[in-house]
Amino acid sequence: MERRKEMRTLKVQGKGSVSLPPDTAVFSFEILAEHKEYSACHENLNRRVAGLRQELVNCGIERAEVKTSDYRIRSRTAMKTGVPGMMAIPPDIIFV
């Protein structure tokens, strides 16, 4: 008499969950700097953005985790006075 080899199957069921903090957060800030001279406008904006970055560090976000995604400076003419100048629009700040 021949023995038949029986296939044996092991079935396992389970449940699980995983919780992780987000790896990226995007915050958009608008800080406007205006001045008739390009360099003064640029310096003013940089000073304001540096202050914002320092506040983020004070809140526990590492400086190396903050990235810039957009930064614009454009020429403009005031509607009422016709005086030309520069307007700087700061970056979007991305935390990674």
ROTORLUM-832488 format. One record per residue (C-alpha): residue number from 1; residue in one letter; x, y, z. Coordinates in Angstrom, 3 decimals, always signed. Layout:
BEGIN
{site NUM 'a' {X Y Z}},
...
% end
This chain:
BEGIN
{site 1 'm' {+0.000 +0.000 +0.000}},
{site 2 'e' {+1.335 +3.324 -1.061}},
{site 3 'r' {+1.134 +6.260 +1.223}},
{site 4 'r' {-0.039 +9.437 -0.385}},
{site 5 'k' {+1.855 +12.520 +0.503}},
{site 6 'e' {-0.583 +15.043 +1.790}},
{site 7 'm' {-0.060 +18.728 +1.217}},
{site 8 'r' {-0.244 +20.607 +4.427}},
{site 9 't' {-1.212 +24.278 +4.550}},
{site 10 'l' {-0.652 +26.723 +7.337}},
{site 11 'k' {-2.935 +29.770 +7.308}},
{site 12 'v' {-2.178 +32.855 +9.374}},
{site 13 'q' {-4.369 +35.905 +9.845}},
{site 14 'g' {-3.597 +39.057 +11.694}},
{site 15 'k' {-4.129 +42.763 +12.019}},
{site 16 'g' {-1.629 +45.533 +12.430}},
{site 17 's' {-1.224 +49.229 +12.255}},
{site 18 'v' {+1.638 +51.619 +11.671}},
{site 19 's' {+1.837 +55.224 +12.715}},
{site 20 'l' {+4.535 +57.595 +11.510}},
{site 21 'p' {+4.930 +61.335 +11.612}},
{site 22 'p' {+4.698 +63.070 +8.216}},
{site 23 'd' {+8.014 +63.346 +6.401}},
{site 24 't' {+7.162 +66.614 +4.651}},
{site 25 'a' {+5.122 +69.653 +5.576}},
{site 26 'v' {+4.655 +72.647 +3.288}},
{site 27 'f' {+4.002 +76.106 +4.655}},
{site 28 's' {+3.559 +79.127 +2.446}},
{site 29 'f' {+4.470 +82.489 +3.888}},
{site 30 'e' {+4.160 +85.875 +2.285}},
{site 31 'i' {+6.592 +88.515 +3.398}},
{site 32 'l' {+6.693 +91.596 +1.237}},
{site 33 'a' {+9.643 +93.953 +1.015}},
{site 34 'e' {+9.548 +97.119 -1.046}},
{site 35 'h' {+12.228 +99.684 -1.752}},
{site 36 'k' {+13.271 +101.811 -4.694}},
{site 37 'e' {+16.717 +100.169 -4.751}},
{site 38 'y' {+17.157 +96.494 -5.643}},
{site 39 's' {+19.880 +95.781 -3.065}},
{site 40 'a' {+17.952 +97.421 -0.208}},
{site 41 'c' {+14.820 +95.496 -1.156}},
{site 42 'h' {+16.781 +92.240 -1.279}},
{site 43 'e' {+18.467 +92.890 +2.093}},
{site 44 'n' {+15.162 +93.807 +3.720}},
{site 45 'l' {+13.523 +90.611 +2.505}},
{site 46 'n' {+16.504 +88.474 +3.561}},
{site 47 'r' {+16.394 +90.007 +7.038}},
{site 48 'r' {+12.686 +89.218 +7.373}},
{site 49 'v' {+13.051 +85.662 +6.066}},
{site 50 'a' {+16.001 +85.080 +8.436}},
{site 51 'g' {+13.762 +86.162 +11.321}},
{site 52 'l' {+11.080 +83.704 +10.216}},
{site 53 'r' {+13.619 +80.892 +9.908}},
{site 54 'q' {+14.903 +81.661 +13.415}},
{site 55 'e' {+11.362 +81.446 +14.781}},
{site 56 'l' {+10.993 +78.026 +13.142}},
{site 57 'v' {+14.257 +76.897 +14.772}},
{site 58 'n' {+12.945 +78.232 +18.101}},
{site 59 'c' {+9.902 +75.975 +17.594}},
{site 60 'g' {+12.140 +72.910 +17.275}},
{site 61 'i' {+12.506 +72.612 +13.503}},
{site 62 'e' {+16.095 +71.987 +12.460}},
{site 63 'r' {+17.531 +74.631 +10.147}},
{site 64 'a' {+18.788 +71.966 +7.717}},
{site 65 'e' {+15.190 +70.775 +7.261}},
{site 66 'v' {+13.961 +74.096 +5.878}},
{site 67 'k' {+14.088 +74.464 +2.086}},
{site 68 't' {+13.218 +77.349 -0.236}},
{site 69 's' {+11.040 +76.629 -3.247}},
{site 70 'd' {+10.346 +80.068 -4.734}},
{site 71 'y' {+11.834 +83.540 -4.493}},
{site 72 'r' {+10.945 +86.520 -6.694}},
{site 73 'i' {+11.992 +90.132 -7.004}},
{site 74 'r' {+10.282 +92.244 -9.612}},
{site 75 's' {+10.279 +95.816 -10.758}},
{site 76 'r' {+7.158 +97.863 -10.224}},
{site 77 't' {+5.873 +101.393 -10.704}},
{site 78 'a' {+3.667 +102.931 -8.042}},
{site 79 'm' {+0.254 +103.750 -9.529}},
{site 80 'k' {-0.255 +107.159 -7.879}},
{site 81 't' {+3.283 +108.547 -7.776}},
{site 82 'g' {+4.849 +106.878 -10.781}},
{site 83 'v' {+7.962 +106.237 -8.683}},
{site 84 'p' {+9.697 +103.049 -9.787}},
{site 85 'g' {+10.879 +100.527 -7.245}},
{site 86 'm' {+11.406 +96.882 -6.460}},
{site 87 'm' {+9.067 +94.407 -4.784}},
{site 88 'a' {+10.412 +91.173 -3.326}},
{site 89 'i' {+8.202 +88.171 -2.743}},
{site 90 'p' {+9.681 +85.586 -0.417}},
{site 91 'p' {+10.040 +81.861 -0.836}},
{site 92 'd' {+7.643 +79.130 +0.063}},
{site 93 'i' {+9.155 +77.330 +3.025}},
{site 94 'i' {+9.202 +73.528 +2.891}},
{site 95 'f' {+10.091 +71.299 +5.829}},
{site 96 'v' {+11.524 +67.904 +4.943}},
% end
